[in-house]
Amino acid sequence: MVRPVTDGAAKKHRHDLGQEDHGPVLAAGTTRGIQGLLGLWIAGTLIALVWAMVDAGRGPVPARKAPAAGLIEPR
C-alpha cells in the first residue's frame, strides 16, 4: 500500500529501499546460529546412520571363551 507523505510524494516500501525482508538485524544472526546447529544435527545424524550401516554389515562378533573355573588370569 502506498501512503502519501506530507509533501505529496509517494512513500516507498522498505523492500524498494533495499532493507531486509524480516525482523531486525539481531534476528539475522540468531537465524544463522540456528541454521548452523541444524546443519551440525543433520551431519551428526548422517554419520550415525553410516556408522550403524557399517556396524550391521560386519555381522555378529564371536563371543570370547570364559576362563576355566578356578584359574586366575595373570595381569
CHARMM internal coordinates of N, CA and C (Angstrom, degrees):
IC EDIT
DIST 1 N 1 CA 1.4434
DIST 1 CA 1 C 1.5217
ANGL 1 N 1 CA 1 C 108.36
DIST 1 C 2 N 1.2787
ANGL 1 CA 1 C 2 N 116.81
DIHE 1 N 1 CA 1 C 2 N 132.22
DIST 2 N 2 CA 1.4620
ANGL 1 C 2 N 2 CA 121.86
DIHE 1 CA 1 C 2 N 2 CA -179.87
DIST 2 CA 2 C 1.5232
ANGL 2 N 2 CA 2 C 108.10
DIHE 1 C 2 N 2 CA 2 C -99.64
DIST 2 C 3 N 1.3191
ANGL 2 CA 2 C 3 N 115.39
DIHE 2 N 2 CA 2 C 3 N 125.59
DIST 3 N 3 CA 1.4599
ANGL 2 C 3 N 3 CA 120.27
DIHE 2 CA 2 C 3 N 3 CA -179.95
DIST 3 CA 3 C 1.5234
ANGL 3 N 3 CA 3 C 108.95
DIHE 2 C 3 N 3 CA 3 C -111.44
DIST 3 C 4 N 1.2931
ANGL 3 CA 3 C 4 N 117.38
DIHE 3 N 3 CA 3 C 4 N 137.58
DIST 4 N 4 CA 1.4682
ANGL 3 C 4 N 4 CA 119.03
DIHE 3 CA 3 C 4 N 4 CA 179.05
DIST 4 CA 4 C 1.5277
ANGL 4 N 4 CA 4 C 111.39
DIHE 3 C 4 N 4 CA 4 C -72.26
DIST 4 C 5 N 1.3165
ANGL 4 CA 4 C 5 N 115.25
DIHE 4 N 4 CA 4 C 5 N 143.65
DIST 5 N 5 CA 1.4586
ANGL 4 C 5 N 5 CA 122.19
DIHE 4 CA 4 C 5 N 5 CA 175.70
DIST 5 CA 5 C 1.5242
ANGL 5 N 5 CA 5 C 106.87
DIHE 4 C 5 N 5 CA 5 C -94.49
DIST 5 C 6 N 1.3063
ANGL 5 CA 5 C 6 N 118.29
DIHE 5 N 5 CA 5 C 6 N 165.75
DIST 6 N 6 CA 1.4690
ANGL 5 C 6 N 6 CA 121.77
DIHE 5 CA 5 C 6 N 6 CA -173.68
DIST 6 CA 6 C 1.5271
ANGL 6 N 6 CA 6 C 112.57
DIHE 5 C 6 N 6 CA 6 C -57.89
DIST 6 C 7 N 1.3505
ANGL 6 CA 6 C 7 N 117.90
DIHE 6 N 6 CA 6 C 7 N -29.97
DIST 7 N 7 CA 1.4652
ANGL 6 C 7 N 7 CA 118.62
DIHE 6 CA 6 C 7 N 7 CA -178.41
DIST 7 CA 7 C 1.5310
ANGL 7 N 7 CA 7 C 112.41
DIHE 6 C 7 N 7 CA 7 C -86.84
DIST 7 C 8 N 1.3452
ANGL 7 CA 7 C 8 N 117.58
DIHE 7 N 7 CA 7 C 8 N 3.31
DIST 8 N 8 CA 1.4478
ANGL 7 C 8 N 8 CA 121.02
DIHE 7 CA 7 C 8 N 8 CA 176.88
DIST 8 CA 8 C 1.5205
ANGL 8 N 8 CA 8 C 113.68
DIHE 7 C 8 N 8 CA 8 C 95.18
DIST 8 C 9 N 1.3453
ANGL 8 CA 8 C 9 N 119.91
DIHE 8 N 8 CA 8 C 9 N -11.32
DIST 9 N 9 CA 1.4660
ANGL 8 C 9 N 9 CA 122.60
DIHE 8 CA 8 C 9 N 9 CA 179.22
DIST 9 CA 9 C 1.5301
ANGL 9 N 9 CA 9 C 109.45
DIHE 8 C 9 N 9 CA 9 C -78.14
DIST 9 C 10 N 1.3210
ANGL 9 CA 9 C 10 N 116.18
DIHE 9 N 9 CA 9 C 10 N 149.69
DIST 10 N 10 CA 1.4632
ANGL 9 C 10 N 10 CA 120.44
DIHE 9 CA 9 C 10 N 10 CA 179.12
DIST 10 CA 10 C 1.5262
ANGL 10 N 10 CA 10 C 109.80
DIHE 9 C 10 N 10 CA 10 C -77.77
DIST 10 C 11 N 1.3267
ANGL 10 CA 10 C 11 N 115.52
DIHE 10 N 10 CA 10 C 11 N 136.94
DIST 11 N 11 CA 1.4648
ANGL 10 C 11 N 11 CA 120.73
DIHE 10 CA 10 C 11 N 11 CA 178.93
DIST 11 CA 11 C 1.5301
ANGL 11 N 11 CA 11 C 108.54
DIHE 10 C 11 N 11 CA 11 C -81.94
DIST 11 C 12 N 1.3335
ANGL 11 CA 11 C 12 N 116.95
DIHE 11 N 11 CA 11 C 12 N 130.46
DIST 12 N 12 CA 1.4622
ANGL 11 C 12 N 12 CA 120.95
DIHE 11 CA 11 C 12 N 12 CA -179.63
DIST 12 CA 12 C 1.5218
ANGL 12 N 12 CA 12 C 110.01
DIHE 11 C 12 N 12 CA 12 C -82.72
DIST 12 C 13 N 1.3158
ANGL 12 CA 12 C 13 N 114.21
DIHE 12 N 12 CA 12 C 13 N 150.77
DIST 13 N 13 CA 1.4657
ANGL 12 C 13 N 13 CA 120.58
DIHE 12 CA 12 C 13 N 13 CA 176.63
DIST 13 CA 13 C 1.5220
ANGL 13 N 13 CA 13 C 109.26
DIHE 12 C 13 N 13 CA 13 C -74.73
DIST 13 C 14 N 1.3315
ANGL 13 CA 13 C 14 N 117.71
DIHE 13 N 13 CA 13 C 14 N 153.94
DIST 14 N 14 CA 1.4710
ANGL 13 C 14 N 14 CA 120.75
DIHE 13 CA 13 C 14 N 14 CA -176.88
DIST 14 CA 14 C 1.5228
ANGL 14 N 14 CA 14 C 113.02
DIHE 13 C 14 N 14 CA 14 C -61.92
DIST 14 C 15 N 1.3309
ANGL 14 CA 14 C 15 N 117.46
DIHE 14 N 14 CA 14 C 15 N -27.13
DIST 15 N 15 CA 1.4688
ANGL 14 C 15 N 15 CA 119.83
DIHE 14 CA 14 C 15 N 15 CA 177.60
DIST 15 CA 15 C 1.5305
ANGL 15 N 15 CA 15 C 110.31
DIHE 14 C 15 N 15 CA 15 C -67.41
DIST 15 C 16 N 1.3174
ANGL 15 CA 15 C 16 N 115.73
DIHE 15 N 15 CA 15 C 16 N -34.18
DIST 16 N 16 CA 1.4641
ANGL 15 C 16 N 16 CA 120.19
DIHE 15 CA 15 C 16 N 16 CA 178.67
DIST 16 CA 16 C 1.5248
ANGL 16 N 16 CA 16 C 111.61
DIHE 15 C 16 N 16 CA 16 C -71.09
DIST 16 C 17 N 1.3262
ANGL 16 CA 16 C 17 N 116.50
DIHE 16 N 16 CA 16 C 17 N -20.67
DIST 17 N 17 CA 1.4620
ANGL 16 C 17 N 17 CA 121.06
DIHE 16 CA 16 C 17 N 17 CA -179.22
DIST 17 CA 17 C 1.5348
ANGL 17 N 17 CA 17 C 112.49
DIHE 16 C 17 N 17 CA 17 C -92.70
DIST 17 C 18 N 1.3466
ANGL 17 CA 17 C 18 N 117.46
DIHE 17 N 17 CA 17 C 18 N -0.11
DIST 18 N 18 CA 1.4632
ANGL 17 C 18 N 18 CA 120.97
DIHE 17 CA 17 C 18 N 18 CA 177.08
DIST 18 CA 18 C 1.5127
ANGL 18 N 18 CA 18 C 114.38
DIHE 17 C 18 N 18 CA 18 C 86.51
DIST 18 C 19 N 1.3111
ANGL 18 CA 18 C 19 N 117.85
DIHE 18 N 18 CA 18 C 19 N 16.16
DIST 19 N 19 CA 1.4636
ANGL 18 C 19 N 19 CA 120.24
DIHE 18 CA 18 C 19 N 19 CA 179.37
DIST 19 CA 19 C 1.5202
ANGL 19 N 19 CA 19 C 110.39
DIHE 18 C 19 N 19 CA 19 C -83.84
DIST 19 C 20 N 1.3555
ANGL 19 CA 19 C 20 N 115.78
DIHE 19 N 19 CA 19 C 20 N 166.37
DIST 20 N 20 CA 1.4599
ANGL 19 C 20 N 20 CA 120.51
DIHE 19 CA 19 C 20 N 20 CA -178.34
DIST 20 CA 20 C 1.5158
ANGL 20 N 20 CA 20 C 111.46
DIHE 19 C 20 N 20 CA 20 C -65.11
DIST 20 C 21 N 1.3364
ANGL 20 CA 20 C 21 N 114.66
DIHE 20 N 20 CA 20 C 21 N 156.39
DIST 21 N 21 CA 1.4510
ANGL 20 C 21 N 21 CA 119.97
DIHE 20 CA 20 C 21 N 21 CA -178.02
DIST 21 CA 21 C 1.5261
ANGL 21 N 21 CA 21 C 112.91
DIHE 20 C 21 N 21 CA 21 C -73.00
DIST 21 C 22 N 1.3341
ANGL 21 CA 21 C 22 N 117.27
DIHE 21 N 21 CA 21 C 22 N -45.89
DIST 22 N 22 CA 1.4581
ANGL 21 C 22 N 22 CA 120.10
DIHE 21 CA 21 C 22 N 22 CA -171.62
DIST 22 CA 22 C 1.5235
ANGL 22 N 22 CA 22 C 110.70
DIHE 21 C 22 N 22 CA 22 C -134.67
DIST 22 C 23 N 1.2971
ANGL 22 CA 22 C 23 N 115.72
DIHE 22 N 22 CA 22 C 23 N 138.49
DIST 23 N 23 CA 1.4496
ANGL 22 C 23 N 23 CA 123.30
DIHE 22 CA 22 C 23 N 23 CA 168.82
DIST 23 CA 23 C 1.5129
ANGL 23 N 23 CA 23 C 115.03
DIHE 22 C 23 N 23 CA 23 C 65.99
DIST 23 C 24 N 1.3148
ANGL 23 CA 23 C 24 N 115.63
DIHE 23 N 23 CA 23 C 24 N 170.38
DIST 24 N 24 CA 1.4578
ANGL 23 C 24 N 24 CA 120.67
DIHE 23 CA 23 C 24 N 24 CA 178.41
DIST 24 CA 24 C 1.5264
ANGL 24 N 24 CA 24 C 111.73
DIHE 23 C 24 N 24 CA 24 C -75.30
DIST 24 C 25 N 1.3114
ANGL 24 CA 24 C 25 N 115.31
DIHE 24 N 24 CA 24 C 25 N 175.31
DIST 25 N 25 CA 1.4672
ANGL 24 C 25 N 25 CA 120.86
DIHE 24 CA 24 C 25 N 25 CA -177.92
DIST 25 CA 25 C 1.5348
ANGL 25 N 25 CA 25 C 110.28
DIHE 24 C 25 N 25 CA 25 C -63.15
DIST 25 C 26 N 1.3259
ANGL 25 CA 25 C 26 N 118.23
DIHE 25 N 25 CA 25 C 26 N -35.02
DIST 26 N 26 CA 1.4615
ANGL 25 C 26 N 26 CA 121.60
DIHE 25 CA 25 C 26 N 26 CA 179.82
DIST 26 CA 26 C 1.5258
ANGL 26 N 26 CA 26 C 111.02
DIHE 25 C 26 N 26 CA 26 C -60.77
DIST 26 C 27 N 1.3116
ANGL 26 CA 26 C 27 N 117.37
DIHE 26 N 26 CA 26 C 27 N -37.01
DIST 27 N 27 CA 1.4615
ANGL 26 C 27 N 27 CA 121.37
DIHE 26 CA 26 C 27 N 27 CA -179.73
DIST 27 CA 27 C 1.5251
ANGL 27 N 27 CA 27 C 111.09
DIHE 26 C 27 N 27 CA 27 C -64.73
DIST 27 C 28 N 1.3264
ANGL 27 CA 27 C 28 N 117.63
DIHE 27 N 27 CA 27 C 28 N -30.11
DIST 28 N 28 CA 1.4681
ANGL 27 C 28 N 28 CA 120.24
DIHE 27 CA 27 C 28 N 28 CA 179.38
DIST 28 CA 28 C 1.5223
ANGL 28 N 28 CA 28 C 110.55
DIHE 27 C 28 N 28 CA 28 C -64.35
DIST 28 C 29 N 1.3285
ANGL 28 CA 28 C 29 N 117.88
DIHE 28 N 28 CA 28 C 29 N -41.02
DIST 29 N 29 CA 1.4618
ANGL 28 C 29 N 29 CA 121.14
DIHE 28 CA 28 C 29 N 29 CA 177.81
DIST 29 CA 29 C 1.5217
ANGL 29 N 29 CA 29 C 111.89
DIHE 28 C 29 N 29 CA 29 C -66.21
DIST 29 C 30 N 1.3299
ANGL 29 CA 29 C 30 N 115.85
DIHE 29 N 29 CA 29 C 30 N -39.64
DIST 30 N 30 CA 1.4623
ANGL 29 C 30 N 30 CA 120.13
DIHE 29 CA 29 C 30 N 30 CA 178.05
DIST 30 CA 30 C 1.5215
ANGL 30 N 30 CA 30 C 110.50
DIHE 29 C 30 N 30 CA 30 C -64.51
DIST 30 C 31 N 1.3181
ANGL 30 CA 30 C 31 N 116.29
DIHE 30 N 30 CA 30 C 31 N -41.28
DIST 31 N 31 CA 1.4608
ANGL 30 C 31 N 31 CA 120.22
DIHE 30 CA 30 C 31 N 31 CA 179.20
DIST 31 CA 31 C 1.5208
ANGL 31 N 31 CA 31 C 110.76
DIHE 30 C 31 N 31 CA 31 C -62.89
DIST 31 C 32 N 1.3283
ANGL 31 CA 31 C 32 N 116.93
DIHE 31 N 31 CA 31 C 32 N -41.93
DIST 32 N 32 CA 1.4789
ANGL 31 C 32 N 32 CA 119.86
DIHE 31 CA 31 C 32 N 32 CA 177.75
DIST 32 CA 32 C 1.5280
ANGL 32 N 32 CA 32 C 110.60
DIHE 31 C 32 N 32 CA 32 C -63.38
DIST 32 C 33 N 1.3272
ANGL 32 CA 32 C 33 N 117.21
DIHE 32 N 32 CA 32 C 33 N -38.40
DIST 33 N 33 CA 1.4649
ANGL 32 C 33 N 33 CA 120.53
DIHE 32 CA 32 C 33 N 33 CA 178.21
DIST 33 CA 33 C 1.5161
ANGL 33 N 33 CA 33 C 112.05
DIHE 32 C 33 N 33 CA 33 C -64.13
DIST 33 C 34 N 1.3274
ANGL 33 CA 33 C 34 N 115.92
DIHE 33 N 33 CA 33 C 34 N -42.46
DIST 34 N 34 CA 1.4643
ANGL 33 C 34 N 34 CA 120.24
DIHE 33 CA 33 C 34 N 34 CA 178.28
DIST 34 CA 34 C 1.5235
ANGL 34 N 34 CA 34 C 110.00
DIHE 33 C 34 N 34 CA 34 C -65.38
DIST 34 C 35 N 1.3154
ANGL 34 CA 34 C 35 N 117.69
DIHE 34 N 34 CA 34 C 35 N -40.33
DIST 35 N 35 CA 1.4628
ANGL 34 C 35 N 35 CA 120.38
DIHE 34 CA 34 C 35 N 35 CA 178.32
DIST 35 CA 35 C 1.5219
ANGL 35 N 35 CA 35 C 110.80
DIHE 34 C 35 N 35 CA 35 C -64.22
DIST 35 C 36 N 1.3293
ANGL 35 CA 35 C 36 N 116.96
DIHE 35 N 35 CA 35 C 36 N -36.93
DIST 36 N 36 CA 1.4634
ANGL 35 C 36 N 36 CA 120.20
DIHE 35 CA 35 C 36 N 36 CA 177.38
DIST 36 CA 36 C 1.5182
ANGL 36 N 36 CA 36 C 111.68
DIHE 35 C 36 N 36 CA 36 C -64.04
DIST 36 C 37 N 1.3406
ANGL 36 CA 36 C 37 N 116.19
DIHE 36 N 36 CA 36 C 37 N -44.65
DIST 37 N 37 CA 1.4660
ANGL 36 C 37 N 37 CA 119.66
DIHE 36 CA 36 C 37 N 37 CA 177.81
DIST 37 CA 37 C 1.5254
ANGL 37 N 37 CA 37 C 111.49
DIHE 36 C 37 N 37 CA 37 C -63.70
DIST 37 C 38 N 1.3122
ANGL 37 CA 37 C 38 N 116.30
DIHE 37 N 37 CA 37 C 38 N -39.83
DIST 38 N 38 CA 1.4603
ANGL 37 C 38 N 38 CA 119.91
DIHE 37 CA 37 C 38 N 38 CA 177.77
DIST 38 CA 38 C 1.5281
ANGL 38 N 38 CA 38 C 110.59
DIHE 37 C 38 N 38 CA 38 C -63.75
DIST 38 C 39 N 1.3243
ANGL 38 CA 38 C 39 N 117.41
DIHE 38 N 38 CA 38 C 39 N -39.57
DIST 39 N 39 CA 1.4620
ANGL 38 C 39 N 39 CA 120.80
DIHE 38 CA 38 C 39 N 39 CA 177.24
DIST 39 CA 39 C 1.5186
ANGL 39 N 39 CA 39 C 112.04
DIHE 38 C 39 N 39 CA 39 C -63.24
DIST 39 C 40 N 1.3296
ANGL 39 CA 39 C 40 N 116.61
DIHE 39 N 39 CA 39 C 40 N -41.54
DIST 40 N 40 CA 1.4685
ANGL 39 C 40 N 40 CA 120.27
DIHE 39 CA 39 C 40 N 40 CA 177.11
DIST 40 CA 40 C 1.5257
ANGL 40 N 40 CA 40 C 111.06
DIHE 39 C 40 N 40 CA 40 C -64.71
DIST 40 C 41 N 1.3309
ANGL 40 CA 40 C 41 N 116.73
DIHE 40 N 40 CA 40 C 41 N -39.93
DIST 41 N 41 CA 1.4681
ANGL 40 C 41 N 41 CA 121.44
DIHE 40 CA 40 C 41 N 41 CA 178.96
DIST 41 CA 41 C 1.5317
ANGL 41 N 41 CA 41 C 110.15
DIHE 40 C 41 N 41 CA 41 C -62.45
DIST 41 C 42 N 1.3100
ANGL 41 CA 41 C 42 N 116.95
DIHE 41 N 41 CA 41 C 42 N -44.26
DIST 42 N 42 CA 1.4704
ANGL 41 C 42 N 42 CA 121.02
DIHE 41 CA 41 C 42 N 42 CA -179.86
DIST 42 CA 42 C 1.5226
ANGL 42 N 42 CA 42 C 110.50
DIHE 41 C 42 N 42 CA 42 C -65.75
DIST 42 C 43 N 1.3363
ANGL 42 CA 42 C 43 N 117.04
DIHE 42 N 42 CA 42 C 43 N -43.19
DIST 43 N 43 CA 1.4694
ANGL 42 C 43 N 43 CA 120.20
DIHE 42 CA 42 C 43 N 43 CA 178.94
DIST 43 CA 43 C 1.5274
ANGL 43 N 43 CA 43 C 110.68
DIHE 42 C 43 N 43 CA 43 C -62.79
DIST 43 C 44 N 1.3290
ANGL 43 CA 43 C 44 N 117.18
DIHE 43 N 43 CA 43 C 44 N -42.48
DIST 44 N 44 CA 1.4619
ANGL 43 C 44 N 44 CA 120.93
DIHE 43 CA 43 C 44 N 44 CA 178.49
DIST 44 CA 44 C 1.5143
ANGL 44 N 44 CA 44 C 111.81
DIHE 43 C 44 N 44 CA 44 C -63.31
DIST 44 C 45 N 1.3205
ANGL 44 CA 44 C 45 N 116.70
DIHE 44 N 44 CA 44 C 45 N -38.97
DIST 45 N 45 CA 1.4642
ANGL 44 C 45 N 45 CA 120.58
DIHE 44 CA 44 C 45 N 45 CA 178.15
DIST 45 CA 45 C 1.5241
ANGL 45 N 45 CA 45 C 110.81
DIHE 44 C 45 N 45 CA 45 C -64.44
DIST 45 C 46 N 1.3346
ANGL 45 CA 45 C 46 N 116.87
DIHE 45 N 45 CA 45 C 46 N -43.18
DIST 46 N 46 CA 1.4673
ANGL 45 C 46 N 46 CA 119.65
DIHE 45 CA 45 C 46 N 46 CA 178.60
DIST 46 CA 46 C 1.5215
ANGL 46 N 46 CA 46 C 111.69
DIHE 45 C 46 N 46 CA 46 C -64.38
DIST 46 C 47 N 1.3233
ANGL 46 CA 46 C 47 N 117.41
DIHE 46 N 46 CA 46 C 47 N -39.87
DIST 47 N 47 CA 1.4734
ANGL 46 C 47 N 47 CA 120.73
DIHE 46 CA 46 C 47 N 47 CA 177.68
DIST 47 CA 47 C 1.5249
ANGL 47 N 47 CA 47 C 110.06
DIHE 46 C 47 N 47 CA 47 C -63.38
DIST 47 C 48 N 1.3405
ANGL 47 CA 47 C 48 N 117.08
DIHE 47 N 47 CA 47 C 48 N -42.64
DIST 48 N 48 CA 1.4666
ANGL 47 C 48 N 48 CA 120.23
DIHE 47 CA 47 C 48 N 48 CA 178.88
DIST 48 CA 48 C 1.5248
ANGL 48 N 48 CA 48 C 111.51
DIHE 47 C 48 N 48 CA 48 C -63.88
DIST 48 C 49 N 1.3342
ANGL 48 CA 48 C 49 N 116.86
DIHE 48 N 48 CA 48 C 49 N -38.46
DIST 49 N 49 CA 1.4656
ANGL 48 C 49 N 49 CA 119.67
DIHE 48 CA 48 C 49 N 49 CA 178.20
DIST 49 CA 49 C 1.5261
ANGL 49 N 49 CA 49 C 111.74
DIHE 48 C 49 N 49 CA 49 C -64.90
DIST 49 C 50 N 1.3303
ANGL 49 CA 49 C 50 N 116.77
DIHE 49 N 49 CA 49 C 50 N -44.23
DIST 50 N 50 CA 1.4621
ANGL 49 C 50 N 50 CA 120.20
DIHE 49 CA 49 C 50 N 50 CA 178.80
DIST 50 CA 50 C 1.5234
ANGL 50 N 50 CA 50 C 110.36
DIHE 49 C 50 N 50 CA 50 C -63.48
DIST 50 C 51 N 1.3303
ANGL 50 CA 50 C 51 N 116.20
DIHE 50 N 50 CA 50 C 51 N -41.96
DIST 51 N 51 CA 1.4693
ANGL 50 C 51 N 51 CA 120.78
DIHE 50 CA 50 C 51 N 51 CA 178.83
DIST 51 CA 51 C 1.5318
ANGL 51 N 51 CA 51 C 110.13
DIHE 50 C 51 N 51 CA 51 C -61.05
DIST 51 C 52 N 1.3297
ANGL 51 CA 51 C 52 N 117.37
DIHE 51 N 51 CA 51 C 52 N -44.58
DIST 52 N 52 CA 1.4599
ANGL 51 C 52 N 52 CA 120.69
DIHE 51 CA 51 C 52 N 52 CA -179.71
DIST 52 CA 52 C 1.5319
ANGL 52 N 52 CA 52 C 111.27
DIHE 51 C 52 N 52 CA 52 C -65.08
DIST 52 C 53 N 1.3313
ANGL 52 CA 52 C 53 N 117.05
DIHE 52 N 52 CA 52 C 53 N -38.23
DIST 53 N 53 CA 1.4665
ANGL 52 C 53 N 53 CA 119.44
DIHE 52 CA 52 C 53 N 53 CA 179.45
DIST 53 CA 53 C 1.5276
ANGL 53 N 53 CA 53 C 111.18
DIHE 52 C 53 N 53 CA 53 C -67.81
DIST 53 C 54 N 1.3214
ANGL 53 CA 53 C 54 N 117.00
DIHE 53 N 53 CA 53 C 54 N -39.90
DIST 54 N 54 CA 1.4728
ANGL 53 C 54 N 54 CA 120.00
DIHE 53 CA 53 C 54 N 54 CA 178.21
DIST 54 CA 54 C 1.5216
ANGL 54 N 54 CA 54 C 109.75
DIHE 53 C 54 N 54 CA 54 C -66.58
DIST 54 C 55 N 1.3186
ANGL 54 CA 54 C 55 N 116.95
DIHE 54 N 54 CA 54 C 55 N -42.38
DIST 55 N 55 CA 1.4632
ANGL 54 C 55 N 55 CA 121.22
DIHE 54 CA 54 C 55 N 55 CA -179.66
DIST 55 CA 55 C 1.5256
ANGL 55 N 55 CA 55 C 110.67
DIHE 54 C 55 N 55 CA 55 C -64.37
DIST 55 C 56 N 1.3267
ANGL 55 CA 55 C 56 N 117.11
DIHE 55 N 55 CA 55 C 56 N -40.20
DIST 56 N 56 CA 1.4680
ANGL 55 C 56 N 56 CA 120.65
DIHE 55 CA 55 C 56 N 56 CA 179.13
DIST 56 CA 56 C 1.5320
ANGL 56 N 56 CA 56 C 111.09
DIHE 55 C 56 N 56 CA 56 C -69.13
DIST 56 C 57 N 1.3191
ANGL 56 CA 56 C 57 N 116.72
DIHE 56 N 56 CA 56 C 57 N -30.24
DIST 57 N 57 CA 1.4578
ANGL 56 C 57 N 57 CA 120.32
DIHE 56 CA 56 C 57 N 57 CA -178.98
DIST 57 CA 57 C 1.5207
ANGL 57 N 57 CA 57 C 113.66
DIHE 56 C 57 N 57 CA 57 C -74.82
DIST 57 C 58 N 1.3126
ANGL 57 CA 57 C 58 N 116.93
DIHE 57 N 57 CA 57 C 58 N -17.76
DIST 58 N 58 CA 1.4769
ANGL 57 C 58 N 58 CA 120.24
DIHE 57 CA 57 C 58 N 58 CA -179.24
DIST 58 CA 58 C 1.5196
ANGL 58 N 58 CA 58 C 111.89
DIHE 57 C 58 N 58 CA 58 C -73.09
DIST 58 C 59 N 1.3012
ANGL 58 CA 58 C 59 N 118.59
DIHE 58 N 58 CA 58 C 59 N -27.19
DIST 59 N 59 CA 1.4599
ANGL 58 C 59 N 59 CA 121.61
DIHE 58 CA 58 C 59 N 59 CA -177.77
DIST 59 CA 59 C 1.5151
ANGL 59 N 59 CA 59 C 110.57
DIHE 58 C 59 N 59 CA 59 C 88.53
DIST 59 C 60 N 1.3226
ANGL 59 CA 59 C 60 N 116.09
DIHE 59 N 59 CA 59 C 60 N -179.24
DIST 60 N 60 CA 1.4675
ANGL 59 C 60 N 60 CA 119.66
DIHE 59 CA 59 C 60 N 60 CA -177.19
DIST 60 CA 60 C 1.5333
ANGL 60 N 60 CA 60 C 111.85
DIHE 59 C 60 N 60 CA 60 C -69.43
DIST 60 C 61 N 1.3048
ANGL 60 CA 60 C 61 N 115.15
DIHE 60 N 60 CA 60 C 61 N 146.76
DIST 61 N 61 CA 1.4656
ANGL 60 C 61 N 61 CA 121.54
DIHE 60 CA 60 C 61 N 61 CA 178.38
DIST 61 CA 61 C 1.5277
ANGL 61 N 61 CA 61 C 107.22
DIHE 60 C 61 N 61 CA 61 C -90.85
DIST 61 C 62 N 1.3588
ANGL 61 CA 61 C 62 N 118.05
DIHE 61 N 61 CA 61 C 62 N 131.46
DIST 62 N 62 CA 1.4716
ANGL 61 C 62 N 62 CA 119.06
DIHE 61 CA 61 C 62 N 62 CA 179.96
DIST 62 CA 62 C 1.5301
ANGL 62 N 62 CA 62 C 110.50
DIHE 61 C 62 N 62 CA 62 C -65.16
DIST 62 C 63 N 1.3277
ANGL 62 CA 62 C 63 N 115.50
DIHE 62 N 62 CA 62 C 63 N 141.82
DIST 63 N 63 CA 1.4652
ANGL 62 C 63 N 63 CA 121.64
DIHE 62 CA 62 C 63 N 63 CA -179.15
DIST 63 CA 63 C 1.5204
ANGL 63 N 63 CA 63 C 110.12
DIHE 62 C 63 N 63 CA 63 C -75.53
DIST 63 C 64 N 1.3300
ANGL 63 CA 63 C 64 N 115.72
DIHE 63 N 63 CA 63 C 64 N 146.74
DIST 64 N 64 CA 1.4704
ANGL 63 C 64 N 64 CA 119.38
DIHE 63 CA 63 C 64 N 64 CA 176.43
DIST 64 CA 64 C 1.5218
ANGL 64 N 64 CA 64 C 109.57
DIHE 63 C 64 N 64 CA 64 C -80.14
DIST 64 C 65 N 1.3086
ANGL 64 CA 64 C 65 N 115.13
DIHE 64 N 64 CA 64 C 65 N 149.55
DIST 65 N 65 CA 1.4662
ANGL 64 C 65 N 65 CA 119.64
DIHE 64 CA 64 C 65 N 65 CA 178.27
DIST 65 CA 65 C 1.5172
ANGL 65 N 65 CA 65 C 108.90
DIHE 64 C 65 N 65 CA 65 C -75.64
DIST 65 C 66 N 1.3010
ANGL 65 CA 65 C 66 N 115.99
DIHE 65 N 65 CA 65 C 66 N 141.97
DIST 66 N 66 CA 1.4603
ANGL 65 C 66 N 66 CA 121.20
DIHE 65 CA 65 C 66 N 66 CA 177.72
DIST 66 CA 66 C 1.5218
ANGL 66 N 66 CA 66 C 108.18
DIHE 65 C 66 N 66 CA 66 C -76.34
DIST 66 C 67 N 1.3495
ANGL 66 CA 66 C 67 N 117.77
DIHE 66 N 66 CA 66 C 67 N 143.83
DIST 67 N 67 CA 1.4679
ANGL 66 C 67 N 67 CA 119.41
DIHE 66 CA 66 C 67 N 67 CA 177.76
DIST 67 CA 67 C 1.5269
ANGL 67 N 67 CA 67 C 110.99
DIHE 66 C 67 N 67 CA 67 C -64.65
DIST 67 C 68 N 1.3210
ANGL 67 CA 67 C 68 N 115.65
DIHE 67 N 67 CA 67 C 68 N 151.49
DIST 68 N 68 CA 1.4594
ANGL 67 C 68 N 68 CA 120.53
DIHE 67 CA 67 C 68 N 68 CA 179.51
DIST 68 CA 68 C 1.5268
ANGL 68 N 68 CA 68 C 109.57
DIHE 67 C 68 N 68 CA 68 C -63.22
DIST 68 C 69 N 1.3103
ANGL 68 CA 68 C 69 N 115.39
DIHE 68 N 68 CA 68 C 69 N 147.40
DIST 69 N 69 CA 1.4691
ANGL 68 C 69 N 69 CA 120.92
DIHE 68 CA 68 C 69 N 69 CA -177.99
DIST 69 CA 69 C 1.5286
ANGL 69 N 69 CA 69 C 110.39
DIHE 68 C 69 N 69 CA 69 C -63.34
DIST 69 C 70 N 1.3152
ANGL 69 CA 69 C 70 N 116.31
DIHE 69 N 69 CA 69 C 70 N 135.55
DIST 70 N 70 CA 1.4545
ANGL 69 C 70 N 70 CA 120.43
DIHE 69 CA 69 C 70 N 70 CA 176.56
DIST 70 CA 70 C 1.5154
ANGL 70 N 70 CA 70 C 114.49
DIHE 69 C 70 N 70 CA 70 C 89.20
DIST 70 C 71 N 1.3151
ANGL 70 CA 70 C 71 N 119.14
DIHE 70 N 70 CA 70 C 71 N -12.92
DIST 71 N 71 CA 1.4514
ANGL 70 C 71 N 71 CA 121.01
DIHE 70 CA 70 C 71 N 71 CA -179.88
DIST 71 CA 71 C 1.5206
ANGL 71 N 71 CA 71 C 109.64
DIHE 70 C 71 N 71 CA 71 C -93.85
DIST 71 C 72 N 1.3073
ANGL 71 CA 71 C 72 N 114.63
DIHE 71 N 71 CA 71 C 72 N 139.22
DIST 72 N 72 CA 1.4557
ANGL 71 C 72 N 72 CA 120.26
DIHE 71 CA 71 C 72 N 72 CA 177.25
DIST 72 CA 72 C 1.5242
ANGL 72 N 72 CA 72 C 107.60
DIHE 71 C 72 N 72 CA 72 C -105.88
DIST 72 C 73 N 1.2975
ANGL 72 CA 72 C 73 N 115.73
DIHE 72 N 72 CA 72 C 73 N 127.68
DIST 73 N 73 CA 1.4664
ANGL 72 C 73 N 73 CA 119.33
DIHE 72 CA 72 C 73 N 73 CA -179.54
DIST 73 CA 73 C 1.5203
ANGL 73 N 73 CA 73 C 109.22
DIHE 72 C 73 N 73 CA 73 C -75.08
DIST 73 C 74 N 1.3417
ANGL 73 CA 73 C 74 N 118.06
DIHE 73 N 73 CA 73 C 74 N 137.00
DIST 74 N 74 CA 1.4687
ANGL 73 C 74 N 74 CA 120.10
DIHE 73 CA 73 C 74 N 74 CA 176.87
DIST 74 CA 74 C 1.5208
ANGL 74 N 74 CA 74 C 110.63
DIHE 73 C 74 N 74 CA 74 C -70.05
DIST 74 C 75 N 1.3069
ANGL 74 CA 74 C 75 N 113.15
DIHE 74 N 74 CA 74 C 75 N 149.44
DIST 75 N 75 CA 1.4687
ANGL 74 C 75 N 75 CA 117.61
DIHE 74 CA 74 C 75 N 75 CA -179.91
DIST 75 CA 75 C 1.4833
ANGL 75 N 75 CA 75 C 110.42
DIHE 74 C 75 N 75 CA 75 C -103.04
END
COOR INIT
IC SEED 1 N 1 CA 1 C
IC BUILD
